[in-house]
Amino acid sequence: MKIQHVLSAAAMLAATGLAQAQIDPLHARSMAASCSGCHGTNGNAMPGMASLAGVPKEITTQKMLDYKAGRVPAATIMHQLAKGYSDEQIAAIAGYFAAQKK
């Protein structure tokens, strides 16, 4: 009986850790605000710059991971910015922009 309580407690702790691993949508919005200088408020950029609003999360995530890994030739500040975020944070930012209206 005692082992069952220990296993239940361990399962609850593991589930709590997984729940905490997700990023709050307001935090994702705050992180995405650093992109507004080039990509516009809510991802709607001015002419000549890529808009991120409505772009599928998977596409933006992959592009950011490519910048982070150096798979894209260095021509912008994106390499430095991408390296400042964890993969989970990048996915959260991409999800925020994907949910915005074009």
C-alpha positions in Angstrom: 0.0 0.0 0.0 2.8 2.4 0.9 4.5 1.9 -2.5 1.3 2.8 -4.3 1.3 6.2 -2.4 4.9 6.8 -3.4 4.2 6.0 -7.1 1.1 8.2 -7.1 3.1 11.1 -5.6 5.8 10.6 -8.2 3.2 10.6 -11.0 1.7 13.8 -9.7 5.1 15.5 -9.5 5.9 14.5 -13.1 2.6 15.8 -14.3 3.1 19.1 -12.5 6.5 19.5 -14.2 5.0 18.9 -17.6 2.3 21.5 -16.9 4.9 24.0 -15.9 6.9 23.4 -19.1 4.2 25.1 -21.2 4.6 28.8 -21.8 1.8 31.1 -20.8 0.2 32.8 -23.8 0.8 36.3 -22.3 4.4 35.4 -21.9 4.6 34.4 -25.5 3.0 37.7 -26.5 5.6 39.6 -24.4 8.4 37.7 -26.1 6.8 38.3 -29.6 6.8 42.1 -28.8 10.6 42.1 -29.5 9.8 41.3 -33.1 7.5 44.3 -33.7 10.3 46.7 -34.7 10.8 44.8 -38.0 7.8 42.5 -38.3 5.1 44.9 -37.0 2.7 44.9 -34.2 0.9 41.5 -34.0 3.1 40.4 -36.9 1.7 42.7 -39.6 4.8 44.2 -41.1 5.2 47.3 -43.2 6.0 46.8 -46.9 9.4 45.3 -47.6 9.5 43.2 -44.4 8.0 39.7 -43.9 4.7 39.6 -42.0 4.4 36.8 -39.5 0.7 37.1 -38.8 -1.2 34.0 -39.8 1.9 32.1 -40.9 1.6 28.5 -39.8 3.4 27.8 -36.5 5.5 25.0 -38.0 6.9 27.3 -40.7 7.9 30.1 -38.4 9.3 27.7 -35.9 11.5 26.0 -38.5 12.8 29.3 -39.9 13.7 30.5 -36.4 15.5 27.2 -35.6 17.4 27.5 -38.9 18.5 31.0 -37.8 19.5 29.7 -34.4 21.5 26.8 -35.8 23.2 29.0 -38.4 21.7 27.2 -41.4 20.7 30.5 -42.9 23.5 32.8 -44.2 24.0 35.7 -41.7 22.5 38.8 -43.2 20.2 40.1 -40.4 20.0 40.3 -36.7 17.8 37.2 -36.7 20.7 34.9 -35.8 21.4 36.7 -32.6 17.7 37.0 -31.6 17.0 33.3 -32.3 19.9 32.2 -30.1 18.4 34.1 -27.2 15.3 31.8 -27.1 14.9 28.2 -26.2 13.3 25.9 -28.7 10.1 25.9 -26.6 10.1 29.7 -26.5 10.5 29.9 -30.3 7.5 27.5 -30.7 5.5 29.7 -28.4 6.3 32.9 -30.3 5.5 31.2 -33.6 2.2 30.0 -32.1 1.4 33.5 -31.1 2.0 34.9 -34.6 0.1 32.0 -36.2 -3.0 33.0 -34.3 -2.9 36.6 -35.4 -5.0 37.9 -38.2 -3.4 38.9 -41.5 
